[in-house]
Amino acid sequence: MAKLAKVGGKEPKTMRAVNLGDLKNNLSRYLSAVRRGEELVVRDRNKPIARIIPFAEGEPDESELEELVSLGLARPPRTKDPLPKSFWSEPLPETDADLVHLIREDRDAG
């Protein structure tokens, strides 16, 4: 087991190498270690093939969006915050259209 260097004043985490067969046989134990902050390097015949790392606290799970993007059903955002802050404080536009009717019409058409 190797200790990682301190980064940005944070405590170092431990990294453990595990062979694929051992990982399969003891998956729950290794995932518990990941939950405690450890990182795993997965090896197949002593060759590194993957790394399992814990999510950072508060890190969003974007796997659903990534799956939709890979299927061509969504596009990733162009910027980290695509809407300007003023968007949330602007008044709503006024309209005489019956929005409920338009939504139902659109839903029923397709």
N, C-alpha and C positions, 0 to 999 in steps of 0.2 A: 504494500500500500504506500503510495507516495503522497507527500504533502504538497499542495499547490502554494505558490508564492502569494503574499498579501497583495491585493489589488485595491487601490482606492481606499485604503484604511480599513477594509473589511477583513474579517477573520479568514484565514486560509481554509479551504475545504479539502477533504481527502478524496483521492482518486484511487479506485481499485480496479485492477484488471481481472476479468473473469472469462473463462472459456465457455463457449456456447453450450456445451453439454451440461456443465455445472449450473449455468444460468437457467436452462430449461428445468432442471431438477429442483432448483431452489429459488424459483422466481419470486415467491412471496417474500422471502428473506431479503433478497437483493432490492426489491422495490421498497421495502421498509427502510433500508439504508439510504435509498435515494430520497425518500420523504424526509429523512433526517438531514439532508443536505449533501450527501456524498455523491460523487460522480462515478459512473462505471464505464470502463472501456471494455467492450465486448470483443473477444478474440475467437477466431475460427482457425484451429491448428496453429495457434500462437501468432496469427496475423490479425492486427486490429481491423475490425470491420464496422464498428459503430460505437457511439458514445451515448449513454443515457444520463441526462442531467435533470435536476429538479427544476420546476418552474420557479422563477423569481416571485416573491410575494407581490401580489397585485398584477402580475403579468397576465394579459388576456389570453384566452384560449382561442386562437384564430383558425383552428383546424376545419371548422365547418365552412368558413368563408373560403379557405384554400381549396377545399373539395369542390365547392360551387364554381370557383374560378377555373379549376382544372377540367370541369365538365362543360365549361363555356356558358354557364348559367348566370354568372356574375362577373363584374370587373373589379379589380382591386382599386382602392382609392388612389388618386394621383398624388395627393399630398397627405401628410399626417393629419392635418385638420383642414378638410376641404371647404368648410363653411366659415366665412368671416364671423367674428364675434358679433358684429352688428346684425347678423341674420336673426339672432334670437330676440332682439329687442325691437325689430322693425314691426310696424303694424301690418296686419293681414290685409291683402288686397280686397277691395269691395267688388262684388259682382251681383248681377241679377239672375245668374244662371241657377237652375235647380240642380245642385251638385249631387244630391242623392239620386235623382233621376238619371243623370249622366253616368254615374258609377254603375248603377244597375243595368243601364243600356249597354255599357261597355262590357260588363261581366256576362250578360246574356248573349252577346254577339260572339263571344269567343270561347 
